[in-house]
Amino acid sequence: MDSFFSISKLFWFFARPDHLLVWMLLLGLFSLWVGWKRFGGVLLGCDLILFLLFMLMPLGDALLMPLEKRFPQPQQLNNVAGIVVLGGGELAEESEFWGQPQVNQAGERLLMIPMLARQFPNAKIVFTGGSGSVLRPEFRGGDVAAGYLQSLGLADRLIIERNSRNTYENAVYTLDELGGVPEGNWLLVTSAFHMPRSIGVFRRQGWGITAYPVDYRALSTNGTRLDPSLWENLRDTETVLREWVGLVAYYLSGKTSQLFPAPLPSDSAATVTP
């Protein structure tokens, strides 16, 4: 697990879109400096065009939409025995610094828990999330979730897993906490774009868990609508490219058995009976 985590972090440091734009800029300037004027000019021109496109349009929507539509919201549910929520929506270091829970764009993962807890009052709640940071691993999402959810009076139903660093470890360590695949119908809560890989990982561990996606982001199918915001458009493109790369890497490394997991016929449950 350690080598996969480290290699994935190193690869993404160089491959993420915003960093690639910087590498292209540096390489273009270096090429001009050493006299490769034609190559350097083409590279800088392409870099500028990409910056302009990202500044004007949410190009990431074209890749987000297939992921977010893959697993629809469950319309009907049988008795829900438990809810597994994947971390990633918490700002652990900021929460520690300011002394109150802070969330990021994926904060719906955490904020959805009280609603589901009321809807299914007998369901156990498992929050799984440690730190995905190489530089500051001491700040963990599970600690943020524990403080927030305990303050809502959910301590007696709550299990916190705070050591996992990626989606694969979310599944493995959660099953360790539960002592194996539990009985009954369980919900998996995570961002819609992240759901296919998450479901694939849990299925690989032998758990036919039900998808409950949240945190939708795409607003178009091709990303060509006018929506000027360089930082936000680059952020969403970075998020979705990392997810597609993650799907391939998890499949090739045997962490999932399908390249692009899809709903099963059994995923359409019967009636809601909390």
C-alpha positions in Angstrom: 0.0 0.0 0.0 2.8 2.4 0.9 4.5 2.2 -2.6 1.2 2.7 -4.4 0.4 5.7 -2.3 3.8 7.3 -2.8 4.0 6.6 -6.5 0.5 8.0 -7.1 1.3 11.2 -5.3 4.6 11.7 -7.1 3.0 11.0 -10.5 0.2 13.4 -9.9 2.6 16.2 -8.8 4.0 16.2 -12.3 0.8 15.2 -14.3 -1.9 17.5 -12.9 -3.1 20.0 -15.5 -2.2 23.2 -13.6 1.3 21.9 -13.1 1.6 20.8 -16.7 0.8 24.3 -17.8 3.7 25.5 -15.7 6.0 22.8 -17.1 5.1 23.8 -20.6 5.8 27.5 -19.8 9.2 26.6 -18.3 10.1 24.3 -21.2 9.1 26.9 -23.7 11.2 29.6 -22.1 14.1 27.2 -21.8 13.8 26.4 -25.5 13.9 30.0 -26.5 16.9 30.5 -24.3 18.9 27.7 -25.9 18.0 28.8 -29.4 15.1 26.4 -30.2 12.9 29.3 -31.3 10.4 27.4 -33.4 9.8 24.7 -30.8 9.7 27.2 -27.9 7.3 29.5 -29.8 4.9 26.6 -30.6 5.0 25.4 -27.0 4.4 28.9 -25.5 1.6 29.4 -28.0 -0.2 26.2 -27.1 0.3 27.0 -23.4 -1.4 30.4 -23.9 -4.3 28.9 -25.8 -4.9 26.3 -23.1 -4.8 29.1 -20.4 -7.4 31.1 -22.4 -9.7 28.0 -22.9 -9.6 27.2 -19.2 -10.2 30.8 -18.3 -13.3 31.0 -20.4 -14.9 27.5 -20.3 -15.3 24.6 -17.8 -13.7 22.0 -20.1 -13.7 19.5 -17.3 -17.5 19.1 -17.6 -17.1 16.9 -20.6 -15.2 14.3 -18.5 -17.2 14.9 -15.3 -20.6 14.2 -16.8 -20.1 10.5 -17.6 -18.8 9.9 -14.1 -21.5 11.8 -12.3 -24.3 10.1 -14.3 -22.9 6.6 -13.9 -24.7 5.9 -10.6 -28.1 7.6 -10.2 -29.6 8.6 -6.9 -31.4 5.6 -5.3 -35.1 6.2 -5.5 -36.2 3.4 -3.2 -34.3 1.7 -0.4 -34.9 -1.4 1.8 -34.1 -1.3 5.5 -30.8 0.6 5.8 -28.5 -1.1 8.2 -25.6 1.4 7.9 -24.0 4.3 6.1 -20.4 4.5 5.0 -19.2 8.0 4.2 -15.8 8.5 2.5 -13.7 11.4 3.7 -12.3 14.1 1.5 -14.7 16.9 2.2 -12.9 18.1 5.3 -10.1 20.7 5.7 -8.3 19.0 8.6 -5.5 21.4 9.1 -7.7 24.5 8.9 -10.2 22.8 11.3 -7.4 22.2 13.8 -6.1 25.8 13.4 -9.5 27.5 13.8 -11.0 25.1 16.3 -14.2 24.4 14.3 -15.0 22.1 11.3 -14.0 23.5 7.9 -15.0 21.9 4.7 -14.0 22.1 1.0 -16.0 21.7 -2.2 -16.7 18.1 -1.3 -18.2 19.1 2.0 -21.6 17.6 1.0 -20.2 14.2 2.0 -20.0 15.3 5.6 -23.0 17.5 5.6 -25.3 14.8 4.2 -24.8 12.6 7.3 -27.3 14.4 9.7 -30.0 14.1 7.1 -29.4 10.4 6.4 -29.1 9.8 10.2 -32.6 11.2 10.7 -34.0 9.4 7.7 -32.6 6.1 8.9 -32.5 6.3 12.7 -31.4 2.7 13.3 -28.5 2.8 10.8 -24.9 2.7 12.0 -22.7 5.5 10.6 -19.1 4.8 9.5 -16.9 7.7 8.5 -13.6 6.6 6.8 -10.8 9.1 6.1 -7.3 9.8 7.4 -4.9 12.0 5.6 -3.9 12.0 1.9 -1.1 14.5 2.5 2.5 13.6 2.2 3.7 16.8 4.0 1.2 17.0 6.8 -0.2 13.5 7.6 -0.9 14.4 11.2 -4.1 16.3 10.2 -6.8 13.7 9.6 -10.3 14.0 8.2 -11.7 11.4 10.6 -10.8 13.7 13.6 -12.8 16.5 12.0 -15.8 14.2 11.4 -15.7 12.8 14.9 -15.9 16.2 16.5 -18.7 17.4 14.2 -20.8 14.3 14.4 -20.4 13.7 18.1 -21.6 17.3 18.7 -24.8 16.3 16.8 -25.5 13.5 19.3 -24.5 10.7 17.0 -21.7 9.2 19.1 -23.6 6.1 20.0 -24.1 5.2 16.3 -20.7 6.3 15.0 -17.6 4.5 13.9 -14.6 6.6 12.9 -11.8 5.1 10.7 -8.9 7.6 10.6 -6.0 5.8 9.1 -6.9 5.4 5.4 -5.1 7.6 2.9 -6.9 6.7 -0.4 -10.1 5.0 -1.6 -8.7 1.5 -1.5 -7.6 1.9 2.1 -11.1 3.4 2.9 -12.7 0.0 1.9 -10.0 -2.2 3.5 -9.8 -0.4 6.8 -13.6 0.0 7.1 -14.1 -3.7 6.7 -11.4 -4.2 9.4 -13.4 -1.9 11.7 -16.6 -3.8 11.0 -15.0 -7.3 11.3 -15.8 -8.2 7.7 -18.7 -7.6 5.2 -21.7 -6.7 7.4 -25.2 -7.9 6.8 -28.0 -5.8 5.5 -28.3 -2.9 3.1 -25.6 -0.3 3.5 -25.2 3.0 1.7 -22.0 4.4 0.3 -21.8 8.2 0.4 -19.2 10.0 -1.7 -18.9 12.6 -4.5 -20.8 11.6 -7.7 -17.6 11.8 -9.8 -15.8 9.5 -7.3 -18.6 6.9 -7.0 -17.7 4.5 -9.9 -14.1 3.9 -8.5 -15.4 3.7 -4.9 -18.1 1.2 -5.8 -15.5 -0.8 -7.8 -13.2 -1.0 -4.8 -15.9 -2.0 -2.3 -17.2 -4.7 -4.7 -13.6 -6.0 -5.1 -13.6 -6.5 -1.3 -16.8 -8.6 -1.6 -19.3 -5.9 -0.5 -22.3 -5.1 -2.7 -22.9 -1.7 -1.2 -25.5 0.8 -2.5 -24.3 4.0 -4.1 -25.6 7.3 -2.7 -23.8 10.0 -4.7 -23.6 13.6 -3.6 -21.5 16.7 -4.6 -22.4 17.1 -8.3 -20.4 19.6 -10.3 -21.0 19.3 -14.0 -23.5 21.6 -15.7 -22.9 20.7 -19.3 -22.1 17.6 -21.4 -19.2 19.1 -23.4 -17.7 21.9 -21.3 -18.1 24.6 -24.0 -20.5 26.9 -22.2 -19.1 30.3 -21.3 -18.2 30.4 -17.7 -15.1 32.6 -17.1 -13.1 31.4 -14.1 -9.6 30.2 -14.6 -9.0 28.8 -11.1 -12.4 27.0 -10.8 -12.2 25.5 -14.3 -8.7 24.3 -13.8 -9.6 22.8 -10.4 -12.5 20.8 -11.8 -10.4 19.6 -14.7 -7.7 18.5 -12.3 -10.3 16.7 -10.2 -11.8 14.8 -13.0 -8.6 13.9 -14.8 -7.2 12.5 -11.5 -10.4 10.4 -11.2 -10.1 8.9 -14.7 -6.4 8.2 -14.1 -7.4 6.6 -10.7 -9.9 4.3 -12.5 -7.2 3.0 -14.8 -4.6 2.7 -12.1 -6.9 0.9 -9.7 -8.0 -1.5 -12.5 -4.5 -2.3 -13.6 -3.3 -2.8 -10.0 -6.2 -5.2 -9.2 -8.0 -2.9 -6.7 -11.1 -3.0 -8.9 -12.3 -5.8 -11.2 -13.9 -3.4 -13.7 -12.4 -0.5 -15.5 -15.6 1.6 -15.3 -18.0 0.0 -12.7 -21.7 0.4 -13.4 -24.9 -0.2 -11.4 -26.1 -3.8 -11.1 -29.7 -5.0 -11.5 -29.8 -5.6 -7.8 -29.0 -2.0 -7.0 -32.6 -1.0 -7.7 -34.1 -1.8 -4.3 -37.7 -2.0 -3.1 -39.5 0.3 -0.7 -38.2 2.9 1.8 -38.7 1.4 5.3 -36.3 3.2 7.7 
